[in-house]
Amino acid sequence: MLSFDQKVMILESFPELKRKDVSLGRVNYQYEESLYEKKNVAFHLHPNGNGFIYAGNLEGYDTDDKGFVNIRSYDEDAFRRLVEESIRSLSYRKPEWNERSVREAASVPRSRSEVSSSTWFGPDRQSLILRHEDDLWYVYAGASLEMVLETYEEAEQYLQEEGFFLL
């Protein structure tokens, strides 16, 4: 278990977070550039080591009804990873679409030779960008490079196997 000071030191290592002292010696860390109303990444970090990190947009975490995870017993790697994921989740807005817009977009014919960049949609409203550059096909998750493939067919197969579809 990390101490209060260790958790503060890790949170301070993220320059995008701003410290806000609150009552009873507790501290919040806010991400002012959040694309959502939610700005608190760290909430009520207490001198006894208890506190919460926002994970409401993340999967695989046991959150309370406000989307926070109790971080009392987190080790350094798990704590740092959760903070990074929390910031990333507040930095990216998932595309919103409905069933009708998916059907309409899917009915538009596309020629592979005309495709230089396309957005693929998958489970839980995730999206990946497929981009043709320098005779290779690059798959991006936001700004992060996910995969590089030699042909469109390989890229298409990879994306379909991962559960993505082209609009």
PESULTA-V907343 format. One record per residue. PHI is phi in whole degrees, -180 to 180 (* if undefined). Layout:
phi=PHI
phi=PHI
This chain:
phi=*
phi=-80
phi=-79
phi=-56
phi=-62
phi=-66
phi=-66
phi=-62
phi=-60
phi=-66
phi=-63
phi=-67
phi=-75
phi=-101
phi=-64
phi=-78
phi=-97
phi=-117
phi=-77
phi=-132
phi=-75
phi=-124
phi=-67
phi=59
phi=77
phi=-82
phi=-134
phi=-112
phi=-125
phi=-111
phi=-108
phi=-67
phi=-88
phi=-55
phi=-84
phi=-120
phi=-63
phi=-67
phi=-119
phi=-73
phi=-91
phi=-109
phi=-129
phi=51
phi=-67
phi=-104
phi=-57
phi=-81
phi=99
phi=-80
phi=165
phi=-139
phi=-122
phi=-73
phi=-138
phi=-65
phi=-100
phi=-108
phi=-105
phi=91
phi=-119
phi=-87
phi=-103
phi=-83
phi=-68
phi=-101
phi=91
phi=-102
phi=-110
phi=-75
phi=-113
phi=-55
phi=-106
phi=-72
phi=-86
phi=-61
phi=-63
phi=-66
phi=-65
phi=-61
phi=-62
phi=-64
phi=-63
phi=-59
phi=-65
phi=-64
phi=-61
phi=-61
phi=-67
phi=-89
phi=-98
phi=-130
phi=-99
phi=-66
phi=-65
phi=-102
phi=-149
phi=-121
phi=-60
phi=-64
phi=-66
phi=-66
phi=-62
phi=-64
phi=-67
phi=-69
phi=-83
phi=-78
phi=-69
phi=-130
phi=-102
phi=-56
phi=-68
phi=-89
phi=-81
phi=-111
phi=-155
phi=-148
phi=-105
phi=-111
phi=-114
phi=-142
phi=-58
phi=55
phi=60
phi=-76
phi=-138
phi=-128
phi=-106
phi=-105
phi=-131
phi=-95
phi=-145
phi=53
phi=64
phi=-127
phi=-109
phi=-107
phi=-110
phi=-114
phi=-109
phi=67
phi=-91
phi=-90
phi=-76
phi=-96
phi=-162
phi=-125
phi=-130
phi=-82
phi=-128
phi=-61
phi=-60
phi=-64
phi=-63
phi=-60
phi=-63
phi=-59
phi=-63
phi=-65
phi=-64
phi=-84
phi=89
phi=-97
phi=-136
phi=-92
phi=-87
